[in-house]
Amino acid sequence: MHLTELISELITRFIDSTGYITVFIGMIMESMVIPLPSETILPFAGFLVVEGRFNFVAVVLIATVGSLIGSTISYLAGFYLGKPFVSKFGKYLLLDDEELATTEKFFHKHGEITVFVCRFIPVVRHLISIPAGTGKMQFAKFIAFTASGALLWNGILTYIGCVLKQHWDLVLKYSKVLDYLVLMILFALVALFILRHYKKSKKIS
């Protein structure tokens, strides 16, 4: 069994054994300051849709409700507690101050529509709700942009999972290439993690 097949099987089995609750909690976490990407959850939920274990509409709706809850928590933290509090205690939830600062600049430069657009952008996706809160964005508008963006993105990811599962034999045919790609991505993520912490340690010293 190749690496790509092994990883996909392990994740799919875990989601299958825990049910929709993993999708729900995972999307809450992803929409807060915890960098758990939806790309590691929803496509595999799509696998289970094809296998008849999950329902497509249920997956997308549950994921979207989770996204709304997580985003709202971050929004309210920014709205009522402000950036200093979020920055101070966010480190316990793996909040990166540099990424938050970049997201804030992006929000102030492009306006409230970024709450919708950023649902499709990795990293800033789980941070954009904070500057929306600190910027006192109207709550009804925040919910509308977040819900529409999350619904569309969650639907796309789940559908991609369905398509991949339907053509899984073809995917496995090129699994060796995918294995190398996965290893390269993992290596790059580890290198980035080490580099960022090295830079931070130099600043502190």
N, C-alpha and C positions, 0 to 999 in steps of 0.2 A: 504494500500500500504506500503510495507516494504521500509526501508531506501535505500537499494541498487537499488530497482526499481525506487524510487523517484529521486535519484541523476542521474541515467542514463537517465531517461525521461526528466529531466530539461536540462541536457547538450545537449542531442540529439535535443530537441526542439529549443534550442538557435542556435546550428550550422545550423539546417535546416532553421531557419528564416533569418539568416545572410548570408548563402550560403558559397561558396568556399573562400570568403574573410577572414572568421574566420580561416580556415585552413592555408591560406597563411600568414596572420599577426601573427597567433599563432606560426607558425614554425620559422618565423623571430625572434620573441621574444625568443623562446626556444633556438635558436642557438647563441644568444648573451649572455649577462651576467644576463638576467632576468630568474630566475628559474621556467619557465612555462613548465612542462614536456609534451612531445608529447603523453605520455600515457593517458593524460586527453583529448586529441583531436582526434587523428586518429582512435582509436577503435570505437568511437561513429560516426565518419564519415563513418566507415565500416557498422554500423547499417543502415545508410541512403543509402548506396550502395545496400544492400539487399532489402530495401524498394523501390528501383528504383528512389530515389530522387537524388542520386549522381552517378557518373561514377567512377569505381575503378581506371582506368588508370589516369583519370583527378585528382583524389584525391592524388594519389602517386606522380604524376609529379608536381602538384602545391605545395605540401608539400616539395618536394625536392628543388624546385626553392626557396621557402621561407627559407629553411635550408641553401642553398648556399648564399643567400643575407645576412642573419644574421651572418653566419660564416665569410663571407668576411669582413663585417664591423668590427668585432672583430679582425680579422687578420690584417687589415690595421691600426687599432688603435695601436695594438702591434708593427707593423712594423715601422710605421712613428713616433708615439708618445712615444713609450717605456713603460716599466712597471710602472715607477713612476707616469706618467700621468694617466694611466689606473687605477692604485691603488687609486690615489687621487680622481678621479671623478667617479670611478666605484661604490663607496658606494651609490651614488644617484640612482643607478640602481640595488641595492641589491647585489653588488659584495662582496664576502667574501674573504678577503685576505688570510686566512688560507687555504681555498679550492683552491685558485689560486696557492699558494705556493706548495701544494700537487700535483696539476696538472702539474706544471712546472717540478717538480722532476720526475714525471712519464714520461713526454715528453722527458726530457734529458736522462733518463735511458734507455728507450725503443726505442727512435728514432722516425722518421717521420711517421712510420706505425701507431703510436698511434692516429693520426688524423682520420684514418679509424676505428680503433678498438674502440675508445672512443665514436663513434656514438651509441654504444650499451650499454654504461655505464652511469647510472644516475649521476647527479651532475657534473661530469667532462665533460660531453657532451657539456654543454653550456660554458665551460671555455677553452677547449683545443685549440681553434683557437688563443687565445692570446699568449701563449708561442710559437706557430708556427710562429706568426708574429714577436715577439721579438727575436726569434731564427733565423730570416731571412730565413725561409724555402722557397724554390723555389715556386713561386706563382702557376705555372702550375701544379706542383705536389700536392700542397695543394688543389687546385680545384678538381683534379682527385680523390684524397683520400676522400675528403669531399663528393663529389657528389656520388661516388660509395657506401660509407658507409651510407649516408643519404637515397639514393634510396632503398637500401636493407632493412634498418631498418623501413623506412616509409611503405614499402610494407608489411613487416611482421606485423606491428601494425594494418594496415588497414585490412589485411586478418584475423587477430585474431578477429577483430570486426565483420567481416562478419560471421565467424564461430559461435561466441557467439550469434549473432542475430538469426541465423538459428536454434540454439538449446536453444532459450531463455526460452522456457517452462521448460526445464531441469534446467536452471540456477535459475529460480524463485522457483523451487521446493526446492532448498537449499538456498533460499535467507536469511533465518534466520541466518544461519551460516555465510553467506557473510556479513550480517549486523554487526555481532559481530566483524568480521575481519576488516571491514571498520572503526568501532568505535575504535578498538585497534590501527589501523594505524594512525588515526587522533589524538588520545591521545598521541601516541609516537612522532608524529611530533610536537605537541604543547610542550611536555616535552623537546624535543631536542632543540626547539627554545628558550625556557626559560633558559635552562641550558647553551647554547652557549652565550646568552646575559649576563647571570650572570657571566660567566667566563671572558668575555670581560670587564665588569664593574669592576671586581676585579683587572684586569691588569691595567686599567686606574687609579684606586685609589691607 
